[in-house]
Amino acid sequence: MNRLMLPVMLLVLTPALLAIQDDRVQKVEDLGGLMMPIAAGSESFRIDFSLQGREVGDADLAMLADWTDVTELNLGNTQVTDAGLAHLAKLTKLERLYLQKTKVQGPGLAHLEGCQKLVYLNLYGSPVGDEGLKQLAHLPKLARLYLWQTKVTDAGVAELQKALPKLSIDRGWDFAAVQKAVEEAKAEMEAQKQSESSTELVKLKELGPDDGSCCAKALAEGKTCEHPCCIGALARGELCEKCNPNGAKKKADPVALVKSLGPDAGSCCAKALAEGKTCEHPCCIGALARGELCEKCNPKAHQLVLIRALGPKEASCCGKALKDGKACEHPCCVEARVKNQLCTKCNPEGGDLNAVALITFLGPKAESCCGKALVEKKACAHPCCKEATSKGQLCEKCNK
């Protein structure tokens, strides 16, 4: 045969071959499905009935029996049952099979034993039970299995996992467990709120607000004043001078103040408190005069002051640890606190920053704009200082 004739013959044969392929595509489309190559130039195909082929049933799958070049088949949302899976037994190149929200109950999965290349199977929302899972134990390459909202049990999943230890099984959310966790979290948050409220009330009562002041009125109602200036002052263990000019000038009971600040267990301050007095170390006396605990002698309490100022969300690990009166020990959180910040991974929503409390913690120069603003119980309004505070720092330019 003249070699020059070969390309011509191929040109003549190609349309015929394409016609065969077009016929298959048309059959799929007639049933509301799509058929396309996995990739440009590929000889493997993907068929999807999940969008428009809702009426596809077992008999319709008979045409697929010899289509061995199909590597991905989506039968989601169709009327297919276990019987229809018999038509897939010869699809030896099948790698991904979607059976979500079908009527497959499980026994028909035994027909997939010939699909030894299957790596992905989605049974979400189908009535598959434990007996059905047993049929999958002979698919050694199966890597991902989705079982959301099926009838499988923990025991059935454990048995399959034992047979296929490398298989990743996704059962989705256990809605009952999630609801229970939400209710428990709400109760925990409410208990924390009550506990914190009780602690703040004790502190306010010990500080003795002025008769007739907003703080005294709130105390009579069993709560603390909600004015921002009063909230900030109470966080520092003080009364707001603007709202309680007389009470704020009174010398607070130093023992009560130490108790409200919560010294570290075993510290010199805690030992002195147990004897009904305050620590006589010069560093502790100086810190108490500022309404604080000595950082050197009470490092844990000092960290709690910082965390309270940063205001982590109650549901975060930092918030939960704070509720227990301790600092979160996750390495990422510890590292973030070195920079006077919250860990962004554990606190993606940030915190409820108390700028005045944080600036007090950072200790600005008395003559700086930050120090002068702090005397007035407020944060410096300079843009550079605001930006620095948001990063857990003092403005270097203003606090040289």
Secondary structure, 3 states (H helix, E strand, C coil): CCHHHHHHHHHHHHHHHHHHHHHHHHHHHHCCCEEEECCCCCCCEEEECCCCCCCCCHHHHHHHCCCCCEEEEECCCCCCCHHHHHHHCCCCCCCEEECCCCCCCCHHHHHHHHCCCCCEEECCCCCCCHHHHHHHCCCCCCCEEECCCCCCCHHHHHHHHHHCCCCEEECCCCHHHHHHHHHHHHHHHHHHHHHHHHHHHHHHHHHCCCCCCHHHHHHHCCCCCCCHHHHHHHHCCCCCCCCCCCHHHCCCCHHHHHHHHCCCCCCHHHHHHHCCCCCCCHHHHHHHHCCCCCCCCCHHHHHHHHHHHHCECCCCHHHHHHHCCCCCCCHHHHHHHHCCCCCCCCCCCCECCCHHHHHHHHCCCCCCHHHHHHHCCCCCCCHHHHHHHHCCCCCCCCCC
